[in-house]
Amino acid sequence: MKILLTGANGQLGNECKEVLKSDYEIIATGKEELDITGWDKVIMSIDQLSPDIILNCAAFTKIDECETEREVSERINVEGARNLAQGAARYDKTIVHISSDFVFNGRKRLPQPYFEDDPMSPLSFYGLTKMESEMAVKQNAPNYIIIRSGWLYSINGDNFIREIFRLALKKGQESIHVVNDQFGSPTWSYRLAQQIKLLIDNRKDGIYHATSEGYCSKYEWAKYLLEKIEIKIPVLSCTTKEYPAPAIRPVNSILENRQLKSEGLNIMPNWQKDLDIFIDKYGEQLLKEEEGN
């Protein structure tokens, strides 16, 4: 079986490429190989390559930049998803589309999680484009899997873990401040890729949440991370209001993997368990890479 993978150079795309290649023929594409914003190019690629499944990991994920680069983010996140969905429909293929916790407004009382059928109500332009991308997939492709996740980290690309290491290792840094009023589930992209493979293996369809079990604040995540890697620098909690950003972040980004669990397919472990494995495997490498930044 052949999978056309878009966004193959990103955090999740890289992991999917490695996890899926054992059982599938992977056609891995970045923007250079396939610009998903071009309808003709998408249709031509699907026609020529004839994949069985289209796995869309391509997205404009710079959340704050989405507020100013609205045309770019809408073109990639919404038009790109629509083009792939229409191509999948035309050739009777399945599309697997990656979405985000940002489709929700985060106003549910903590620690109540969001379920797959909760109404979407994004706060940011990024969240709006991800909501519209889901709508584009559902309206255009009869065979689809939409997977929502959030708080992703991996050895590839930029992410929260690299940011914390960068701050902690900065010369003259006496302490770091991290927000204590945003909650979610740190999720290893590698584990998410395994979960995606399981859904593809089982020929599933519909909407699924897939994040690590359990939850924490970003402050708790940073503290746990630095204690695990034995970097002794004070981590001070602060509020989002004290460190405002262009894009509004949801307070509650906790997703419940209800659909995966109801179908006996949930393989997502506790966030601390996976973070321990990740740091044991990649911690030293990450430290070396961030020491020079």
N, C-alpha and C positions, 0 to 999 in steps of 0.2 A: 504494500500500500504506500502511496506517495503523498507527502505532505508539503505544501507550499508554505514556508515560514517567512512572514514579513517581520521587520524589526529584529533581525537575527543578531545584530550587534549590541543590543541593549542588555540590561541586567537580566530580564526574564528570557529574552530571545536566545541569549548565549546558553543559558541553562537548558532550555527546551531543546536546542540543537544537540546538546550532549546526551540528554536523557532519552530522547526519542530515536536517536540514530541506531540503537541496538535492534529495534523492531520495525523501523520504517525507513523508507527512502526519503531523505530530507533535502528539499531544494531551499537552501538558506539564502535569503535576500535582505540586503540593506537598501537604503535610499538609492544608492548608485545602481544597483541591479534592478530595482523595481520601485518607481515613484508611485505610491498608491493614490496620490492626488490626481493622477492622469487617468481618466476613464478608459481611453483607447488603449493605453499601455497595460492596464490591468486586464482588460478583456483579451487582448492579444496574448498576454503571458499565460492566462488560464487556458486559453485555446491551445497554445503551443505545448505547454508543459503538462497539461491534463492531470492535475493533482486530484486525489480523492478527497482531500481535506485542505482547507485554507485556515492556517493558524495565524491570527493577526495579533502580533505583539508590538506592532508599530504604533507609536503615540508621541505627542508633544507633551512631556510630563513635567516641564519646568513650571511649577504651579504659579509662582509669582510673575514670571515672564508672560504667562497666558493672559494676565490682566492688561498688558500693554501690546502684546503681539497677538491680538485677537484674531485677525484674519488668518495668520499662519496656523495658529492652534486649531481654529475651526476647520481649515482646509485639511489638515492632517488627521485630526481626531474624528471629525464628522464626515466630511466628503470622502476621505480615504476609506473609512469603514463602510460607507454606502456603496462605493465603487466595488469593493470586495464582495459585499453582500449581493449586489446585483449580478456580479460575475458568477458567484456561487449558484445563484438561482438559475441563471441562463444555462449553465452546464450541469445542473442537478448535483452540485457538490455540497458538502457540509462546511460551514464556517464556524470556527471557534474564535470568539472575540473576547479580549481581556478588558474588563472595566475596573471600576474603582469604588472605594468606600466614599469618595467625595460626591457621589450622586445623592447622598443623604445630608440633611442639615445638621445632624449631630446633636439635636435638642432632646432626644430621648433621655429620660432620667437614668443616670448611671446607677448600677452597671447593666441596665437592660440593653441587650444587643439588637442589632438590626437584622431582620429576616428578609428572605428573598422577595417576598410579596409586599413589603412595606413601601409606601409611596415615596417616590424620589422627589427631592426638593433641595437642589444644590445651592450653596452659598457663594461659590466662586465661579469665575468664567471657565476654569479648568473642569470643575464639577459639571457645569452646564454642558460642555462639549462631550463629556463622557456619558451623560444622560442621553443627549441627542444621538450619540454613536450607538447606544443600545437600541434606541427607537428606530434608527436607520437599519440596523441588522434585523430586528423583529419585523419591520414593515416590508423588507425586500427579500429576505432569505427564508424559505420554508423549513430548511434544516439548519439549526444553529445551536451552539452552546455559548452562553454568556457567563463568564466567570469574573466575579467581583473579588478583589483582594485589596490589601493596603499595607502600609508600613513595611515595604519590601527592602531587603538588603541582600547583598551578594559580594563576591570577590571582584565582580566586574562593575565598572561605572561608579558614579558618585552616589552616595547615600548617607543616611544619618550616622552610621557607624564611622565612616571615613571622616565626616564632619566633626564628630566628637574627638576622634583621635587627633585630628588636625589642630583643634583648639587646645587640647590637653598638652600637646607637644610643642606648642608655640613658645618661642624663647621669651622669658620674662613673664609667662602666664602664671598667675598666682592662684586663680580659681576660674571656674567656668559656670555660667548661668544657663539653666535649661528649664523650659516651661513645665509647670506641674499641673496644668489644667487642660491638657489634651490627652485623651486616652484611646488606646488601640492595642493591636496584637502584632508585635514584631514578627515578620514572616520571612523565612529564608526562601529566596527565589528558586533554589534547587529543589526544595520540598514542594513548592507550588508546581514546578515543572513535572514532578512525579505524580502529583494529583491530577494535573491536566492529562498526562499520559493514561492514567487509569480511566478517566472519563472517555477518552478517545477509544481505548481498548474495549470498553463496554458499550460503545456506540450510543452514548447518552445524548439527550437534547434538553434544552430549557435553560433556566437560570440557576446558577450555583454560587454560594459564598464559599471561599476557600482561604482562610487565614489560620495561623497557629491558634491553639487553644489557650485560654487564659487571656489576661490583659494587664496593662500597666500604663502609667503616665510616661511621657518622654523623659521626665526627670528620673523616674525609677529605672527606666531602660538605660540611661546614661550611667547612673550609679552602679547598676549591676554589671554593665560592660567594663567599666574602668576597674572595679574591684576584681573582676575575673582576670583581666589582663595585668593586674597589679601595678596600675599607674596611680600613684598617690598624689592626687590633686583634689582639693575640695570642690564638690559639685553643689552649687547653691540653687535652690528652687526660686522660680520667678513666675509671674503670670504672663499670659499672652499679651495683655494690655501694656505691660512694661516693655515688651519687645515686639511692637506691631510690625506686620508684614503687609505688602500690597494685597495679597489674597487672604480671605478669611478661611481659617481652618475649622473643621468641625470639632467641637469639644468631645463628642462621643463618636469614635470610629470603630466601635466594637461590632464585628459581624459574627453572626451565629451560622455555623455550617449545617443548618437544619436539613437541607435537601440531601447533602452528601450522607449525613447520618441516617436519614430515613431510608436511603437506598443501600446502606451498608458499605459505603465507599469512602468514608472519611479516614484519611491516613495522616492528617495534620496533627503533630504532637504539640505538647506544651511549649510555649515560646522560649522558656528558659532552657529546656532540654536541647532544643535545636541551636540556640545561641551558644550553649556550652560546646557542642560539637563543632560549630562553625569557628569559634575562637580557638579551640584546640588545633584545628586544621589550618586556619588562615591568619590567626592573630599576629604572629611574628612577621609574616609577609606584609600585612597591612601596616603595621608599625613602621617597618623599614620604608615602605612607600610613602607614608605620610610625614616621616621625620624631615624629609627634604622640602616640604611644602610650607 
